[in-house]
Amino acid sequence: MSDKEEEPERPTGPVENAWALKIPTFKKGDMKSHLLEESSFSVLFPKYREKYLQECWPLLQKTLSEHSVRAELDLIEGRMVVATTRQTWDPYAIIKARDVVKLLGRSVPIEHAVKVLKDDVTHEIIKIRNLVRNKERFVKRRQRLIGANGTTLKALELLTGCYVLVQGGTVCAIGPHKGVLQVVRVVKDTLNNIHPVYLLKALMIKRQLVQDPNLKNEDWSRFIPNFTPKNVQRKKPKVKKAKKSYTPFPPAPVERAVDQEMAEGKFFSDQQARKAAKKQKAAQEEKKNLTAERQKEKRAKAFIAPEEPKYRPQEHKVNTDVNIDSLKKKVKKKKLK
């Protein structure tokens, strides 16, 4: 049996179900000659991915070497470069390698990014930041897509068979071609204010209908619920403000209070009273300042230490006057004894 007989017959006319067709594999040796010129792609990566890329880069080089594609990591410029070599046997391998490094720069783990090298796996980087103008509304809808503890995202992965990563203003989807298309549709509808629960329910219904051979060629629109967004009117305020009649002329300038007093004659009559009040106020302030100073002096007197008495030693008075007669009598008495 020759190689030509093993290959499936390719249809010449229109195809009913293109998803059922098998993609012919490109094997080593199908390209008779080598590539004439070297092709290369460079992708920038953010600073926070530098440590992870250093760890996983030997694994990436080993994987790309199987397709004879060279990979270089430039940490100084923050750049990942992939290029073909003389031994590259698949001309489309450089495009796949470019997609791998692009996904690595978007925070996709290497075990999922390398899947793009397979023929039956594709990817899509969906830019969602420009779909919603308001930042707060964008954050809420992105969180709605992720779900509580990532449950909505996990359900989407199980139904489509894809790996989905929400990072910043982009969503990366890696998986089969049909599953990636479903992920793109769900992500865009969620950002357009359709709850992902309804979209996941529609995917589950379609999954059950595919398994039924009787409904294979029928219209499925009657089974899938149609979720149309409703424009719910807000409560109107009870009190309505009457609109003023439109006049093309600007409003007249408002008079100052001084101008009004001068027109009424109060300005000159009250001028004397103002002067008297000003003098009275100045006198009150002076009195207040004097009383404040007196109070400060009184308080300061309490903190002045009293004068201590000077120490003077006590003088003992000695009687130096001697009575000679009495002394003689005492001496005579002692002699007589």
C-alpha positions in Angstrom: 0.0 0.0 0.0 1.6 3.3 -1.1 1.5 6.7 0.7 -0.9 8.1 -1.8 -3.5 5.5 -1.0 -3.2 6.1 2.7 -4.1 9.8 2.5 -7.9 10.6 2.6 -9.5 11.9 -0.5 -9.7 15.7 -0.6 -13.1 17.1 -1.6 -13.2 19.1 -4.8 -16.6 20.9 -4.3 -18.3 22.7 -1.4 -18.1 21.0 2.0 -21.1 20.7 4.3 -19.2 20.3 7.6 -15.7 21.7 7.4 -15.1 20.9 11.1 -15.2 17.2 10.3 -12.3 17.4 7.8 -8.9 16.3 9.2 -6.0 18.6 8.7 -3.2 16.8 6.9 0.0 16.7 9.0 3.2 18.3 7.7 5.9 15.8 8.3 9.7 16.1 8.3 11.0 15.6 4.8 7.9 17.1 3.0 9.9 20.2 2.2 12.6 19.1 -0.3 14.9 22.1 0.1 15.9 24.4 3.0 14.6 27.9 3.6 16.3 30.6 1.5 16.4 33.3 4.1 16.2 33.5 7.9 12.9 34.7 9.3 12.7 36.1 12.9 10.2 37.7 15.2 10.9 39.7 18.4 8.3 40.2 21.2 8.7 42.5 24.3 7.8 41.2 27.7 7.0 43.1 31.0 9.5 43.3 33.9 7.5 41.1 36.2 7.7 38.1 33.7 11.6 38.2 33.7 12.1 35.7 36.6 9.6 33.2 35.2 11.0 33.4 31.7 14.5 32.8 33.0 13.3 29.6 34.7 11.3 28.2 31.8 13.6 29.3 28.9 15.7 26.1 28.7 12.4 24.1 28.4 11.2 26.4 25.6 14.5 26.1 23.7 14.3 22.3 23.9 10.7 22.3 22.6 11.5 24.7 19.7 14.7 22.8 18.8 12.4 19.8 17.8 11.1 22.1 15.0 14.6 23.5 14.4 13.7 27.0 15.6 16.2 29.1 17.5 15.0 31.1 20.6 16.9 33.9 22.4 16.1 35.8 25.6 17.5 39.4 25.8 17.1 40.5 29.5 18.7 43.9 28.8 16.2 45.1 26.3 13.4 42.9 27.6 12.9 41.0 24.4 12.2 37.4 23.2 13.5 36.5 19.7 12.6 33.4 17.7 14.2 32.7 14.3 14.5 30.0 11.7 17.7 28.0 11.1 19.2 26.1 8.2 17.6 22.9 9.4 14.0 24.2 9.8 11.8 21.7 8.0 8.3 23.4 8.6 8.0 26.9 7.2 5.0 27.6 9.4 6.9 26.7 12.6 8.2 30.3 12.9 4.6 31.6 13.0 3.7 29.1 15.8 6.9 30.0 17.7 6.0 33.7 17.5 2.6 32.9 18.9 4.2 31.0 21.8 6.4 33.9 22.9 3.6 36.3 22.5 1.5 34.2 24.9 4.4 33.9 27.3 4.6 37.7 27.4 0.8 37.8 28.2 1.4 35.8 31.5 0.3 32.4 30.0 2.2 29.4 31.6 4.6 27.6 29.3 2.8 24.3 29.5 -0.3 25.9 27.9 1.6 28.2 25.5 3.5 25.3 23.9 0.2 23.7 22.9 0.0 26.2 20.0 2.7 24.2 18.2 0.2 21.5 17.5 -1.8 21.7 14.2 -5.2 21.2 15.8 -4.7 23.9 18.5 -5.0 27.6 17.9 -5.1 30.7 20.1 -6.8 34.1 20.3 -5.8 37.2 22.2 -9.0 39.2 22.7 -8.6 42.9 23.5 -11.5 43.8 25.9 -10.3 47.2 27.3 -11.8 49.2 24.4 -15.2 47.4 24.5 -16.3 49.4 27.5 -15.5 53.1 28.0 -16.3 53.5 31.7 -13.5 52.0 33.8 -15.6 51.0 36.8 -18.2 49.3 34.5 -15.3 47.5 32.7 -13.9 46.1 36.0 -17.4 44.9 37.0 -18.0 43.1 33.7 -14.5 41.6 33.7 -15.1 40.2 37.2 -18.5 38.9 36.0 -16.6 36.9 33.3 -14.2 35.5 35.9 -17.0 34.7 38.5 -16.7 34.0 42.2 -13.4 32.1 42.8 -13.1 31.7 39.0 -16.1 29.4 38.7 -17.5 31.0 35.6 -14.2 30.9 33.8 -13.8 27.2 34.8 -17.2 26.3 33.4 -16.3 28.1 30.1 -13.1 26.1 29.9 -15.0 22.8 30.5 -17.6 23.5 27.9 -15.2 24.8 25.2 -12.2 22.6 25.9 -9.9 25.7 25.9 -7.6 27.3 28.4 -8.7 30.8 29.2 -6.7 33.5 31.0 -8.0 37.0 31.9 -5.0 39.3 32.3 -5.4 43.1 32.5 -7.2 44.4 29.4 -6.9 41.1 27.4 -8.2 37.6 27.4 -6.1 34.7 26.0 -7.8 31.6 24.8 -5.9 28.4 23.7 -7.6 25.3 22.4 -9.4 23.8 19.4 -10.5 26.1 16.6 -14.3 25.7 17.3 -13.8 26.1 21.1 -11.7 29.3 20.6 -14.5 30.8 18.5 -17.1 30.1 21.2 -14.8 31.7 23.9 -14.4 34.8 21.7 -18.2 35.1 21.3 -18.9 34.6 25.1 -16.2 37.2 26.1 -17.5 39.9 23.7 -21.2 39.3 24.7 -20.2 39.5 28.4 -18.5 42.8 27.9 -21.6 44.0 26.0 -23.7 43.5 29.2 -25.0 39.9 28.7 -24.6 37.8 31.7 -22.3 34.8 31.1 -24.7 32.4 32.9 -27.1 32.7 30.0 -24.3 32.2 27.4 -23.0 29.1 29.3 -26.6 27.7 29.4 -26.9 28.1 25.6 -23.6 26.3 25.2 -24.8 23.4 27.4 -28.0 23.1 25.3 -26.0 23.0 22.1 -23.8 20.4 23.5 -26.8 18.1 24.2 -28.3 18.8 20.8 -25.1 17.7 19.0 -25.4 14.3 20.6 -28.9 13.8 19.2 -28.8 12.4 15.6 -32.5 13.3 15.0 -31.9 17.0 15.5 -28.7 17.1 13.5 -30.1 18.9 10.5 -32.8 20.9 12.2 -32.9 24.5 13.3 -31.8 24.8 17.0 -33.1 28.4 17.5 -36.4 27.1 19.2 -34.3 25.2 21.8 -31.9 28.0 22.6 -33.4 30.7 24.8 -33.2 34.2 23.4 -31.9 36.7 26.0 -32.6 40.2 24.9 -31.4 43.1 27.1 -34.3 45.1 28.6 -34.2 48.8 28.9 -35.7 49.3 32.4 -36.9 52.8 33.0 -35.7 54.5 36.2 -38.1 56.0 38.6 -38.9 59.6 37.7 -38.7 62.3 40.4 -42.0 63.3 42.0 -41.4 67.0 42.0 -40.7 68.5 38.6 -39.0 71.8 38.3 -40.7 74.3 36.0 -38.5 75.3 33.1 -37.8 78.9 32.7 -38.7 80.6 29.5 -35.8 81.0 27.1 -34.4 84.5 26.6 -31.6 85.2 24.3 -30.4 88.2 26.4 -28.1 87.6 29.4 -29.4 88.3 32.9 -29.0 91.8 34.3 -26.1 92.3 36.7 -26.9 92.1 40.3 -26.5 95.3 42.3 -24.0 95.4 45.2 -25.3 95.8 48.8 -23.5 99.2 49.0 -25.2 100.4 45.9 -28.6 99.5 47.3 -27.9 101.3 50.6 -26.8 104.4 48.8 -29.9 104.4 46.7 -32.1 104.0 49.8 -30.1 106.6 51.8 -29.1 104.2 54.5 -25.4 104.3 53.7 -24.8 107.9 55.0 -27.1 107.6 58.0 -25.4 104.4 59.2 -21.9 105.8 58.6 -21.7 107.5 62.0 -23.1 104.5 63.8 -20.4 102.4 62.1 -17.6 104.8 63.3 -19.0 104.8 66.9 -19.2 101.0 66.8 -15.6 100.9 65.5 -14.3 103.1 68.3 -16.3 101.0 70.9 -14.9 97.8 69.5 -11.3 99.2 69.7 -11.9 100.3 73.3 -13.2 96.9 74.2 -10.2 95.2 72.6 -7.8 97.5 74.6 -9.7 96.7 77.8 -9.6 93.0 77.0 -5.8 93.2 76.4 -5.3 95.0 79.7 -7.3 92.5 81.7 -5.4 89.7 80.0 -2.0 91.2 80.9 -3.1 91.7 84.6 -4.2 88.1 84.7 -0.9 87.0 83.3 0.9 89.0 86.0 -1.2 87.5 88.8 -0.5 84.0 87.5 3.2 84.8 87.2 3.4 85.9 90.8 2.4 82.5 92.0 5.4 81.0 90.3 8.0 83.4 91.8 9.9 81.7 94.6 10.0 83.6 98.0 13.3 84.8 99.4 14.9 82.4 101.7 16.5 83.7 105.1 20.2 83.7 105.2 21.9 81.2 107.5 23.5 82.7 110.7 25.4 80.5 113.2 24.3 80.8 116.9 26.8 82.6 119.2 27.2 81.1 122.7 27.7 83.9 125.3 30.5 83.2 127.9 30.5 85.1 131.1 34.1 86.4 131.6 33.4 88.5 134.8 35.0 86.7 137.8 34.0 87.5 141.4 37.3 87.4 143.3 35.8 87.5 146.9 33.6 84.6 146.3 36.5 82.6 144.8 38.7 83.3 147.8 36.0 82.1 150.2 35.7 78.8 148.2 39.5 78.3 148.4 39.5 78.8 152.2 36.7 76.4 152.7 38.6 73.7 150.8 41.8 74.3 152.9 39.9 74.1 156.2 38.5 70.7 155.2 
